[in-house]
Amino acid sequence: MFKKTALCLSLIAALVTSAQATTHSSTDLDPATDKVAVYAANTYQQQMVESLRALVKFNTVAVEGVRSNDNPVHIAFKQELAKQAKALGLDYTDYGYLVVIGLGDSEDRLGIITHGDVQPATPSKWAQSPYDLDITSEPGKLIGRGTEDDKAPIVNAMYAMKSIKDMKIALNKRIELYVYMAEESDWQPLIEFIKTNTLPQMNITLDSQYPAVTAEKGYGTVSMTFEHKNINKNSMHLSAFGGGFFGSQIPEDSSATIEHASSEVISQIKAKAASHQGMTYTFSMQGKAFKIVATGKSTHSSRPKNGVNAITHLADILSAVQWQQNASGALVNFINDNMGTDLYGNKFGKVAYSDDFMGPMTVQATVIKQLANGIQLNINVRRPRGKSHALVYGQFDKVLREWQRDNDVVMTDVSITLKAPFVQTSAPQVPTLMRVFSHYTGIKDAKPVAIGGGTNSRLFPSAVSFGPTMPGKVYSGHSEHEFITMDQFVLNLKMYTAVFVELAK
């Protein structure tokens, strides 16, 4: 009788437990985990700001022809990183292009992927130096190159580990923070490292947006050079056209010079300029040269709708004229014929397409380089799944060949490079990321998203991106106004701490 009663009670308990599990909210978080996250936020806010200040001061942009291992600024940055890690009681290993900061000694590991290099900045466009953490120009914001991409996440990760250490949380996984020094310029050293080193079994990249990123468009570049050629210089022509800074930035600066411009053409140009939203134009006459300076809004080239492309908009106000086919004129004619101010390649033959999850392909002129033999145009492409490499390549190539034929223009150094889109199909940590995100933001039913950018996630096992940018917010990385708000800085610390505890305990 006792055995039967015990069995019945056991079955009832199991049913109650099952019912509780069924009704358990997806946003519930272990109180012990939340305690560590709250401790981190309450304890380390000011220390994090000072840590970020010390990292931002290093202009860790890549220098052409100089390896990261030989770059004195990169070396100094890593020395500062080592000092901070050791002060927090974390271990530090320098592999050259990559450093690993760790907590714990388990063979099972959780990888946290970031980068310490940054994109170039134009100091004159910042209220203070982009390499001095600016906390006064716009109260509530931490402004500086690398604040969002990716030095704030590095700081968050270190202080999350420090908090876990402080609270003596027993870990079943070693936590390893990877800081790569050439994410913005050269992935090959990381690829070589991966060939000879065993990576963590589960990884999170802190280099994108929330709630979690499980798909990334493939990065591409279409490049061609318009050669200098003899034209009738006594009649109206474009003698100069330029703009752009680097390939992963939507350009906010562009300029053009017209020789022998008629008053009628100048009036048409000014009228078209007045119709553009988000653009500022200045016009001046210097002798017979009519000069135009265009200013738009820079942003990451994976999110062109958040910026205003100065190159394509300046070309657009020049579209009333079919220019003589010298280098500048042919380049502007090409942009107007095949791109316009559209973001998605809708004028570029049949290249445009979209994926229901990953969104549309984007096609944007980002950099114009002045060469000895001509002017090089570089077009940034972000392509989703849905078309094969061969098909997309062929569609771009067809437009380039036919436009040259139809316009009697010969382009040189034509190059079409298209990387594959990435979709993560095996990421068991995603439910945990969604639960933590929903718990701390109040956003229910969070779902993974796709982005236009490309991160190192695709190189690491079972990796997805988790922050640091909130959904619906403009990503400021790669712009001339990069920042992270103090509120977001602290929120990121709480979410990262909770995720590290949940995945590593």
LOMARVEX-641844 format. One record per residue (C-alpha): residue in one letter; x, y, z; chain. Coordinates in Angstrom, 1 decimal. Layout:
<recs>
<rec A,<X,Y,Z>,A>;
...
</recs>
This chain:
<recs>
<rec M,<0.0,0.0,0.0>,A>;
<rec F,<2.8,2.4,0.9>,A>;
<rec K,<4.5,1.6,-2.4>,A>;
<rec K,<1.3,2.4,-4.3>,A>;
<rec T,<0.8,5.6,-2.4>,A>;
<rec A,<4.3,6.7,-3.0>,A>;
<rec L,<4.0,5.9,-6.7>,A>;
<rec C,<0.8,7.9,-6.9>,A>;
<rec L,<2.4,10.9,-5.2>,A>;
<rec S,<5.4,10.6,-7.4>,A>;
<rec L,<3.2,10.6,-10.5>,A>;
<rec I,<1.2,13.6,-9.2>,A>;
<rec A,<4.5,15.5,-8.5>,A>;
<rec A,<5.7,14.7,-12.0>,A>;
<rec L,<2.5,15.9,-13.6>,A>;
<rec V,<2.7,19.2,-11.5>,A>;
<rec T,<6.3,19.7,-12.6>,A>;
<rec S,<5.3,19.0,-16.2>,A>;
<rec A,<2.5,21.5,-16.0>,A>;
<rec Q,<4.8,24.1,-14.4>,A>;
<rec A,<7.3,23.6,-17.2>,A>;
<rec T,<4.6,24.0,-19.8>,A>;
<rec T,<3.4,27.3,-18.3>,A>;
<rec H,<7.0,28.6,-17.6>,A>;
<rec S,<7.5,32.0,-19.3>,A>;
<rec S,<10.1,32.2,-22.0>,A>;
<rec T,<11.3,35.4,-20.3>,A>;
<rec D,<11.9,33.9,-16.9>,A>;
<rec L,<15.5,33.9,-15.8>,A>;
<rec D,<17.2,32.1,-12.9>,A>;
<rec P,<17.2,34.6,-10.0>,A>;
<rec A,<20.8,33.6,-9.3>,A>;
<rec T,<21.8,34.6,-12.8>,A>;
<rec D,<19.9,37.9,-12.5>,A>;
<rec K,<21.7,38.6,-9.2>,A>;
<rec V,<25.1,38.4,-11.0>,A>;
<rec A,<23.9,40.6,-13.8>,A>;
<rec V,<22.5,43.3,-11.5>,A>;
<rec Y,<25.7,43.1,-9.4>,A>;
<rec A,<27.7,43.8,-12.5>,A>;
<rec A,<25.6,46.8,-13.5>,A>;
<rec N,<25.6,48.3,-10.0>,A>;
<rec T,<29.3,47.8,-9.4>,A>;
<rec Y,<31.2,48.5,-12.5>,A>;
<rec Q,<29.7,51.4,-14.5>,A>;
<rec Q,<32.4,54.0,-13.9>,A>;
<rec Q,<35.2,51.5,-14.2>,A>;
<rec M,<33.8,50.4,-17.6>,A>;
<rec V,<33.8,54.0,-18.8>,A>;
<rec E,<37.4,54.5,-17.8>,A>;
<rec S,<38.3,51.2,-19.4>,A>;
<rec L,<36.6,52.2,-22.7>,A>;
<rec R,<38.4,55.6,-22.5>,A>;
<rec A,<41.7,53.9,-22.3>,A>;
<rec L,<40.9,51.7,-25.4>,A>;
<rec V,<39.4,54.4,-27.6>,A>;
<rec K,<42.6,56.5,-27.4>,A>;
<rec F,<44.4,54.0,-29.7>,A>;
<rec N,<43.7,54.6,-33.4>,A>;
<rec T,<43.8,50.9,-34.2>,A>;
<rec V,<43.0,51.4,-38.0>,A>;
<rec A,<44.9,49.1,-40.3>,A>;
<rec V,<47.9,50.6,-42.0>,A>;
<rec E,<48.4,49.4,-45.5>,A>;
<rec G,<51.6,47.3,-45.9>,A>;
<rec V,<52.1,47.0,-42.1>,A>;
<rec R,<51.1,43.7,-40.3>,A>;
<rec S,<49.2,44.1,-37.1>,A>;
<rec N,<52.0,42.4,-35.3>,A>;
<rec D,<54.4,45.2,-36.4>,A>;
<rec N,<51.9,48.1,-36.0>,A>;
<rec P,<53.1,50.1,-32.9>,A>;
<rec V,<49.6,51.3,-32.2>,A>;
<rec H,<48.2,47.8,-32.3>,A>;
<rec I,<51.0,46.6,-30.0>,A>;
<rec A,<50.3,49.4,-27.5>,A>;
<rec F,<46.5,48.7,-27.6>,A>;
<rec K,<47.2,45.0,-26.8>,A>;
<rec Q,<49.5,46.1,-23.9>,A>;
<rec E,<46.7,48.2,-22.5>,A>;
<rec L,<44.2,45.3,-23.0>,A>;
<rec A,<46.6,42.9,-21.2>,A>;
<rec K,<47.0,45.3,-18.3>,A>;
<rec Q,<43.2,45.6,-17.9>,A>;
<rec A,<42.6,41.9,-18.2>,A>;
<rec K,<45.2,41.0,-15.6>,A>;
<rec A,<43.9,43.7,-13.2>,A>;
<rec L,<40.5,42.1,-13.4>,A>;
<rec G,<42.0,38.7,-12.6>,A>;
<rec L,<41.6,37.3,-16.1>,A>;
<rec D,<44.2,35.3,-18.0>,A>;
<rec Y,<45.6,36.8,-21.2>,A>;
<rec T,<47.3,35.1,-24.2>,A>;
<rec D,<48.7,37.0,-27.2>,A>;
<rec Y,<48.8,35.1,-30.5>,A>;
<rec G,<49.8,38.1,-32.6>,A>;
<rec Y,<46.8,39.1,-34.7>,A>;
<rec L,<44.5,37.6,-32.0>,A>;
<rec V,<44.4,37.8,-28.2>,A>;
<rec V,<42.4,35.6,-25.9>,A>;
<rec I,<41.2,36.7,-22.5>,A>;
<rec G,<39.9,33.9,-20.4>,A>;
<rec L,<38.1,32.9,-17.2>,A>;
<rec G,<38.1,29.3,-15.9>,A>;
<rec D,<40.0,26.1,-16.9>,A>;
<rec S,<37.4,23.7,-18.2>,A>;
<rec E,<38.2,21.9,-21.5>,A>;
<rec D,<34.6,22.8,-22.6>,A>;
<rec R,<34.6,26.4,-23.7>,A>;
<rec L,<32.3,29.3,-24.6>,A>;
<rec G,<33.8,31.7,-27.1>,A>;
<rec I,<33.0,35.5,-27.1>,A>;
<rec I,<34.1,37.0,-30.5>,A>;
<rec T,<35.1,40.7,-30.8>,A>;
<rec H,<37.7,42.8,-32.6>,A>;
<rec G,<40.0,45.6,-31.6>,A>;
<rec D,<40.7,47.3,-34.9>,A>;
<rec V,<38.6,50.2,-36.2>,A>;
<rec Q,<37.7,52.0,-39.4>,A>;
<rec P,<39.3,55.4,-40.3>,A>;
<rec A,<37.7,58.6,-39.0>,A>;
<rec T,<37.9,62.2,-40.2>,A>;
<rec P,<38.7,64.2,-37.0>,A>;
<rec S,<37.3,67.5,-38.4>,A>;
<rec K,<33.9,65.9,-38.4>,A>;
<rec W,<33.8,65.2,-34.7>,A>;
<rec A,<33.0,67.6,-31.8>,A>;
<rec Q,<36.1,66.3,-30.1>,A>;
<rec S,<38.9,64.0,-31.2>,A>;
<rec P,<37.4,60.6,-32.3>,A>;
<rec Y,<40.2,59.1,-30.2>,A>;
<rec D,<39.3,60.8,-26.9>,A>;
<rec L,<36.1,59.4,-25.3>,A>;
<rec D,<33.7,62.3,-25.5>,A>;
<rec I,<31.1,62.2,-22.7>,A>;
<rec T,<30.2,65.9,-22.6>,A>;
<rec S,<29.2,67.0,-26.2>,A>;
<rec E,<26.0,65.0,-26.0>,A>;
<rec P,<25.2,64.0,-22.4>,A>;
<rec G,<24.2,60.3,-22.1>,A>;
<rec K,<26.3,59.3,-25.1>,A>;
<rec L,<29.9,57.8,-25.1>,A>;
<rec I,<31.2,59.2,-28.4>,A>;
<rec G,<34.4,58.0,-30.1>,A>;
<rec R,<35.7,55.7,-32.8>,A>;
<rec G,<35.2,52.1,-31.8>,A>;
<rec T,<32.7,52.8,-29.0>,A>;
<rec E,<30.0,50.7,-30.7>,A>;
<rec D,<32.3,48.7,-33.0>,A>;
<rec D,<33.8,47.0,-31.1>,A>;
<rec K,<35.6,48.3,-28.1>,A>;
<rec A,<32.6,48.8,-25.8>,A>;
<rec P,<31.6,45.1,-26.3>,A>;
<rec I,<35.2,44.1,-25.3>,A>;
<rec V,<34.9,46.1,-22.1>,A>;
<rec N,<31.4,44.7,-21.4>,A>;
<rec A,<32.8,41.1,-21.8>,A>;
<rec M,<35.7,41.7,-19.5>,A>;
<rec Y,<33.6,43.1,-16.7>,A>;
<rec A,<30.9,40.4,-17.2>,A>;
<rec M,<33.7,37.9,-16.5>,A>;
<rec K,<35.0,39.9,-13.6>,A>;
<rec S,<31.5,39.9,-12.0>,A>;
<rec I,<31.2,36.2,-12.5>,A>;
<rec K,<34.5,35.8,-10.8>,A>;
<rec D,<33.6,38.1,-8.0>,A>;
<rec M,<30.4,36.2,-7.3>,A>;
<rec K,<32.3,32.9,-7.3>,A>;
<rec I,<30.0,31.3,-9.9>,A>;
<rec A,<31.0,27.7,-10.6>,A>;
<rec L,<31.6,27.3,-14.3>,A>;
<rec N,<31.3,24.1,-16.4>,A>;
<rec K,<32.7,26.0,-19.4>,A>;
<rec R,<35.8,28.2,-19.7>,A>;
<rec I,<34.8,31.6,-21.0>,A>;
<rec E,<37.2,32.9,-23.7>,A>;
<rec L,<37.1,36.4,-25.1>,A>;
<rec Y,<38.6,36.6,-28.6>,A>;
<rec V,<39.9,40.0,-29.7>,A>;
<rec Y,<41.0,40.0,-33.4>,A>;
<rec M,<43.0,42.9,-34.7>,A>;
<rec A,<42.2,42.8,-38.4>,A>;
<rec E,<38.4,42.2,-38.7>,A>;
<rec E,<37.9,45.4,-40.7>,A>;
<rec S,<40.7,44.7,-43.2>,A>;
<rec D,<42.0,41.1,-43.4>,A>;
<rec W,<40.5,37.9,-42.2>,A>;
<rec Q,<43.3,35.7,-43.5>,A>;
<rec P,<45.4,35.7,-40.3>,A>;
<rec L,<42.4,34.6,-38.4>,A>;
<rec I,<41.7,31.8,-40.9>,A>;
<rec E,<45.3,30.6,-40.5>,A>;
<rec F,<45.0,30.6,-36.7>,A>;
<rec I,<41.8,28.5,-36.9>,A>;
<rec K,<43.6,25.9,-39.0>,A>;
<rec T,<46.0,25.1,-36.2>,A>;
<rec N,<44.0,25.8,-33.1>,A>;
<rec T,<40.9,24.2,-31.6>,A>;
<rec L,<38.0,26.7,-31.2>,A>;
<rec P,<35.3,26.8,-28.5>,A>;
<rec Q,<32.4,24.5,-29.2>,A>;
<rec M,<29.8,27.3,-28.8>,A>;
<rec N,<30.4,31.0,-29.8>,A>;
<rec I,<28.7,34.4,-29.6>,A>;
<rec T,<29.9,37.4,-31.6>,A>;
<rec L,<29.4,40.9,-30.0>,A>;
<rec D,<29.6,42.8,-33.3>,A>;
<rec S,<26.1,43.3,-34.6>,A>;
<rec Q,<22.6,43.7,-33.2>,A>;
<rec Y,<20.0,42.1,-31.0>,A>;
<rec P,<18.0,39.9,-30.5>,A>;
<rec A,<20.4,37.5,-32.3>,A>;
<rec V,<21.7,37.3,-35.8>,A>;
<rec T,<21.6,34.0,-37.6>,A>;
<rec A,<22.1,35.2,-41.2>,A>;
<rec E,<24.4,37.6,-42.9>,A>;
<rec K,<24.5,38.8,-46.5>,A>;
<rec G,<27.5,38.1,-48.6>,A>;
<rec Y,<30.0,41.0,-49.0>,A>;
<rec G,<30.9,42.0,-52.5>,A>;
<rec T,<32.8,44.6,-54.5>,A>;
<rec V,<32.3,45.6,-58.2>,A>;
<rec S,<35.3,47.7,-59.3>,A>;
<rec M,<36.3,49.3,-62.6>,A>;
<rec T,<38.5,52.1,-63.8>,A>;
<rec F,<37.5,54.9,-66.2>,A>;
<rec E,<40.6,55.9,-68.1>,A>;
<rec H,<41.7,59.5,-68.8>,A>;
<rec K,<41.1,60.3,-72.5>,A>;
<rec N,<41.3,63.4,-74.8>,A>;
<rec I,<38.1,65.4,-75.1>,A>;
<rec N,<37.1,68.9,-76.3>,A>;
<rec K,<38.3,70.9,-73.3>,A>;
<rec N,<37.0,74.1,-74.7>,A>;
<rec S,<33.4,72.9,-74.3>,A>;
<rec M,<31.5,72.0,-71.1>,A>;
<rec H,<32.9,68.9,-69.4>,A>;
<rec L,<33.4,67.4,-66.0>,A>;
<rec S,<37.1,67.9,-65.1>,A>;
<rec A,<36.8,66.3,-61.6>,A>;
<rec F,<34.6,64.0,-59.6>,A>;
<rec G,<35.4,62.2,-56.3>,A>;
<rec G,<34.2,61.0,-53.0>,A>;
<rec G,<34.1,58.2,-50.4>,A>;
<rec F,<36.4,57.0,-47.7>,A>;
<rec F,<36.2,53.2,-47.4>,A>;
<rec G,<34.2,50.4,-48.7>,A>;
<rec S,<32.1,49.6,-45.7>,A>;
<rec Q,<30.9,53.2,-45.3>,A>;
<rec I,<28.2,55.0,-47.2>,A>;
<rec P,<30.0,58.2,-48.2>,A>;
<rec E,<28.9,61.5,-46.9>,A>;
<rec D,<31.4,63.6,-49.0>,A>;
<rec S,<31.6,64.1,-52.7>,A>;
<rec S,<32.7,66.9,-55.0>,A>;
<rec A,<32.7,67.8,-58.7>,A>;
<rec T,<34.1,70.4,-61.0>,A>;
<rec I,<32.5,71.5,-64.3>,A>;
<rec E,<34.4,73.5,-66.8>,A>;
<rec H,<32.6,76.0,-69.1>,A>;
<rec A,<29.2,75.3,-67.4>,A>;
<rec S,<26.3,77.2,-69.0>,A>;
<rec S,<24.0,79.3,-66.8>,A>;
<rec E,<21.1,77.0,-67.9>,A>;
<rec V,<22.9,73.8,-66.7>,A>;
<rec I,<23.9,75.5,-63.5>,A>;
<rec S,<20.2,76.4,-62.9>,A>;
<rec Q,<19.1,72.8,-63.6>,A>;
<rec I,<21.7,71.5,-61.2>,A>;
<rec K,<20.7,73.8,-58.4>,A>;
<rec A,<17.0,73.0,-59.0>,A>;
<rec K,<17.7,69.3,-58.8>,A>;
<rec A,<19.8,69.8,-55.7>,A>;
<rec A,<17.0,71.6,-54.0>,A>;
<rec S,<14.8,68.5,-54.3>,A>;
<rec H,<17.2,66.2,-52.4>,A>;
<rec Q,<16.4,65.5,-48.8>,A>;
<rec G,<19.2,64.9,-46.4>,A>;
<rec M,<21.8,66.5,-48.7>,A>;
<rec T,<23.7,69.8,-48.4>,A>;
<rec Y,<25.3,71.4,-51.5>,A>;
<rec T,<27.7,74.3,-51.8>,A>;
<rec F,<28.3,76.0,-55.2>,A>;
<rec S,<31.1,78.3,-56.2>,A>;
<rec M,<32.7,79.8,-59.4>,A>;
<rec Q,<36.4,79.8,-59.7>,A>;
<rec G,<37.2,81.4,-63.1>,A>;
<rec K,<35.4,79.2,-65.6>,A>;
<rec A,<35.2,76.3,-63.2>,A>;
<rec F,<31.9,75.6,-61.4>,A>;
<rec K,<32.6,73.7,-58.2>,A>;
<rec I,<30.1,71.6,-56.2>,A>;
<rec V,<30.7,70.1,-52.8>,A>;
<rec A,<28.1,67.6,-51.6>,A>;
<rec T,<27.5,66.5,-48.0>,A>;
<rec G,<25.3,63.6,-47.1>,A>;
<rec K,<25.2,61.3,-44.1>,A>;
<rec S,<27.6,58.4,-43.5>,A>;
<rec T,<26.6,55.0,-42.2>,A>;
<rec H,<27.7,51.4,-42.4>,A>;
<rec S,<27.3,50.3,-46.0>,A>;
<rec S,<25.4,47.2,-44.9>,A>;
<rec R,<22.6,49.6,-43.8>,A>;
<rec P,<22.4,52.2,-46.6>,A>;
<rec K,<18.9,53.3,-45.7>,A>;
<rec N,<20.3,54.8,-42.5>,A>;
<rec G,<22.6,57.2,-44.5>,A>;
<rec V,<22.5,59.5,-47.5>,A>;
<rec N,<25.0,58.6,-50.3>,A>;
<rec A,<26.8,61.8,-51.4>,A>;
<rec I,<28.4,60.2,-54.4>,A>;
<rec T,<25.1,59.0,-56.0>,A>;
<rec H,<23.2,62.1,-55.1>,A>;
<rec L,<25.8,64.4,-56.5>,A>;
<rec A,<25.8,62.3,-59.7>,A>;
<rec D,<22.0,62.6,-59.8>,A>;
<rec I,<22.0,66.4,-59.8>,A>;
<rec L,<24.4,66.2,-62.8>,A>;
<rec S,<22.1,63.8,-64.7>,A>;
<rec A,<20.5,66.5,-66.9>,A>;
<rec V,<23.7,66.3,-69.0>,A>;
<rec Q,<25.2,63.3,-70.9>,A>;
<rec W,<28.8,64.2,-70.2>,A>;
<rec Q,<31.7,63.9,-72.5>,A>;
<rec Q,<33.3,60.5,-71.8>,A>;
<rec N,<36.5,61.5,-70.1>,A>;
<rec A,<37.2,59.6,-66.8>,A>;
<rec S,<34.9,61.9,-64.6>,A>;
<rec G,<32.2,62.2,-67.2>,A>;
<rec A,<32.1,58.5,-68.0>,A>;
<rec L,<31.9,57.6,-64.3>,A>;
<rec V,<29.0,60.0,-63.6>,A>;
<rec N,<27.2,58.8,-66.8>,A>;
<rec F,<27.7,55.2,-65.6>,A>;
<rec I,<26.3,55.9,-62.1>,A>;
<rec N,<23.2,57.7,-63.5>,A>;
<rec D,<22.5,55.0,-66.1>,A>;
<rec N,<22.9,52.0,-63.8>,A>;
<rec M,<22.4,53.1,-60.2>,A>;
<rec G,<20.8,56.5,-59.6>,A>;
<rec T,<20.0,57.1,-55.9>,A>;
<rec D,<18.3,53.7,-55.6>,A>;
<rec L,<19.7,51.4,-52.8>,A>;
<rec Y,<19.0,48.0,-54.2>,A>;
<rec G,<20.3,47.7,-57.7>,A>;
<rec N,<17.0,48.1,-59.4>,A>;
<rec K,<18.5,50.0,-62.3>,A>;
<rec F,<21.5,47.6,-62.6>,A>;
<rec G,<20.2,45.3,-65.2>,A>;
<rec K,<18.5,42.3,-63.6>,A>;
<rec V,<20.7,42.0,-60.5>,A>;
<rec A,<18.1,43.1,-58.0>,A>;
<rec Y,<16.5,40.4,-55.8>,A>;
<rec S,<15.4,39.8,-52.2>,A>;
<rec D,<15.0,37.0,-49.7>,A>;
<rec D,<12.0,36.9,-47.3>,A>;
<rec F,<14.3,36.6,-44.2>,A>;
<rec M,<17.5,38.3,-45.3>,A>;
<rec G,<16.0,41.1,-47.2>,A>;
<rec P,<17.1,42.8,-50.5>,A>;
<rec M,<20.5,42.9,-52.0>,A>;
<rec T,<22.0,46.4,-51.7>,A>;
<rec V,<24.2,48.0,-54.4>,A>;
<rec Q,<26.0,51.2,-53.4>,A>;
<rec A,<28.9,53.4,-54.8>,A>;
<rec T,<31.2,53.8,-51.8>,A>;
<rec V,<34.7,54.8,-52.9>,A>;
<rec I,<36.2,56.7,-55.8>,A>;
<rec K,<39.9,56.5,-56.2>,A>;
<rec Q,<42.0,58.9,-58.3>,A>;
<rec L,<44.6,56.9,-60.1>,A>;
<rec A,<47.4,57.9,-62.5>,A>;
<rec N,<45.6,56.3,-65.5>,A>;
<rec G,<42.0,57.2,-64.5>,A>;
<rec I,<39.4,57.1,-61.9>,A>;
<rec Q,<38.4,53.9,-60.1>,A>;
<rec L,<34.8,53.4,-59.0>,A>;
<rec N,<34.1,50.8,-56.2>,A>;
<rec I,<30.6,49.6,-55.6>,A>;
<rec N,<29.7,47.8,-52.4>,A>;
<rec V,<27.3,44.8,-52.8>,A>;
<rec R,<25.5,42.9,-50.0>,A>;
<rec R,<23.7,39.9,-51.3>,A>;
<rec P,<21.2,37.6,-49.6>,A>;
<rec R,<20.6,33.9,-50.4>,A>;
<rec G,<18.3,33.2,-53.3>,A>;
<rec K,<20.6,33.5,-56.4>,A>;
<rec S,<23.7,31.5,-57.2>,A>;
<rec H,<27.2,33.1,-57.3>,A>;
<rec A,<27.4,32.4,-61.1>,A>;
<rec L,<24.0,34.1,-61.8>,A>;
<rec V,<24.7,37.3,-59.8>,A>;
<rec Y,<28.2,37.5,-61.3>,A>;
<rec G,<26.9,37.1,-64.8>,A>;
<rec Q,<24.2,39.7,-64.3>,A>;
<rec F,<26.7,42.3,-63.1>,A>;
<rec D,<29.2,41.3,-65.8>,A>;
<rec K,<26.5,41.7,-68.5>,A>;
<rec V,<25.7,45.3,-67.5>,A>;
<rec L,<29.3,46.3,-67.5>,A>;
<rec R,<30.0,44.8,-70.9>,A>;
<rec E,<26.9,46.1,-72.6>,A>;
<rec W,<27.3,49.6,-71.1>,A>;
<rec Q,<30.8,49.9,-72.4>,A>;
<rec R,<29.7,48.7,-75.9>,A>;
<rec D,<26.7,51.1,-76.0>,A>;
<rec N,<28.7,54.1,-74.8>,A>;
<rec D,<31.9,53.4,-76.6>,A>;
<rec V,<33.8,53.4,-73.3>,A>;
<rec V,<36.6,51.0,-72.3>,A>;
<rec M,<36.8,50.2,-68.6>,A>;
<rec T,<40.0,48.7,-67.3>,A>;
<rec D,<40.8,46.6,-64.2>,A>;
<rec V,<37.2,45.4,-64.0>,A>;
<rec S,<36.7,43.2,-61.0>,A>;
<rec I,<33.6,41.5,-59.5>,A>;
<rec T,<34.1,39.8,-56.1>,A>;
<rec L,<31.1,38.2,-54.4>,A>;
<rec K,<31.3,36.3,-51.1>,A>;
<rec A,<28.6,33.9,-50.1>,A>;
<rec P,<25.8,34.7,-47.8>,A>;
<rec F,<25.9,33.0,-44.4>,A>;
<rec V,<23.1,31.3,-42.6>,A>;
<rec Q,<23.6,29.6,-39.2>,A>;
<rec T,<21.4,26.5,-38.9>,A>;
<rec S,<23.0,25.0,-35.7>,A>;
<rec A,<23.0,27.3,-32.7>,A>;
<rec P,<21.7,25.7,-29.5>,A>;
<rec Q,<22.3,28.9,-27.5>,A>;
<rec V,<19.7,30.9,-29.4>,A>;
<rec P,<16.8,30.1,-26.9>,A>;
<rec T,<19.0,31.3,-24.1>,A>;
<rec L,<19.8,34.5,-25.9>,A>;
<rec M,<16.2,35.1,-26.6>,A>;
<rec R,<15.2,34.5,-23.0>,A>;
<rec V,<17.9,36.9,-21.6>,A>;
<rec F,<17.1,39.5,-24.2>,A>;
<rec S,<13.3,39.4,-23.5>,A>;
<rec H,<13.9,39.4,-19.7>,A>;
<rec Y,<16.0,42.6,-19.7>,A>;
<rec T,<14.3,44.5,-22.5>,A>;
<rec G,<10.6,43.6,-22.0>,A>;
<rec I,<10.4,42.7,-25.7>,A>;
<rec K,<8.3,39.6,-25.9>,A>;
<rec D,<8.5,36.8,-28.5>,A>;
<rec A,<12.0,37.9,-29.7>,A>;
<rec K,<13.1,36.1,-32.8>,A>;
<rec P,<16.5,35.9,-34.6>,A>;
<rec V,<17.2,38.3,-37.4>,A>;
<rec A,<19.3,38.7,-40.6>,A>;
<rec I,<21.8,41.6,-41.3>,A>;
<rec G,<23.5,43.1,-44.3>,A>;
<rec G,<26.9,43.1,-42.7>,A>;
<rec G,<29.4,40.3,-42.3>,A>;
<rec T,<31.0,39.3,-39.0>,A>;
<rec N,<33.5,36.7,-37.9>,A>;
<rec S,<30.6,34.5,-36.7>,A>;
<rec R,<30.8,32.5,-39.9>,A>;
<rec L,<34.4,31.3,-39.0>,A>;
<rec F,<33.4,29.9,-35.5>,A>;
<rec P,<31.4,26.8,-34.6>,A>;
<rec S,<27.8,27.3,-33.8>,A>;
<rec A,<28.3,31.1,-33.7>,A>;
<rec V,<25.6,33.8,-33.7>,A>;
<rec S,<25.8,37.5,-33.1>,A>;
<rec F,<24.3,39.1,-30.0>,A>;
<rec G,<24.3,42.9,-29.8>,A>;
<rec P,<25.5,45.5,-29.1>,A>;
<rec T,<22.8,47.4,-31.1>,A>;
<rec M,<19.1,47.3,-30.2>,A>;
<rec P,<16.6,46.5,-33.0>,A>;
<rec G,<15.2,49.6,-34.6>,A>;
<rec K,<18.1,51.8,-33.6>,A>;
<rec V,<20.6,53.3,-36.1>,A>;
<rec Y,<23.9,51.5,-36.0>,A>;
<rec S,<26.6,54.2,-35.6>,A>;
<rec G,<29.7,52.1,-36.3>,A>;
<rec H,<31.6,53.2,-39.4>,A>;
<rec S,<29.9,56.6,-39.3>,A>;
<rec E,<31.5,59.9,-38.5>,A>;
<rec H,<29.4,60.0,-35.3>,A>;
<rec E,<30.0,56.7,-33.6>,A>;
<rec F,<28.7,56.3,-30.1>,A>;
<rec I,<27.0,54.1,-27.6>,A>;
<rec T,<24.6,55.5,-25.0>,A>;
<rec M,<25.5,55.0,-21.4>,A>;
<rec D,<22.1,53.2,-20.8>,A>;
<rec Q,<22.9,50.8,-23.6>,A>;
<rec F,<26.4,50.2,-22.4>,A>;
<rec V,<25.1,49.2,-19.0>,A>;
<rec L,<22.2,47.1,-20.5>,A>;
<rec N,<24.7,45.2,-22.6>,A>;
<rec L,<26.7,44.4,-19.5>,A>;
<rec K,<23.7,43.0,-17.8>,A>;
<rec M,<22.7,40.9,-20.8>,A>;
<rec Y,<26.2,39.6,-21.5>,A>;
<rec T,<26.7,38.7,-17.9>,A>;
<rec A,<23.5,36.8,-17.8>,A>;
<rec V,<24.2,35.0,-21.0>,A>;
<rec F,<27.7,34.0,-19.9>,A>;
<rec V,<26.4,32.6,-16.7>,A>;
<rec E,<23.5,30.7,-18.3>,A>;
<rec L,<25.7,29.2,-21.0>,A>;
<rec A,<28.8,28.5,-19.0>,A>;
<rec K,<27.6,27.5,-15.5>,A>;
</recs>
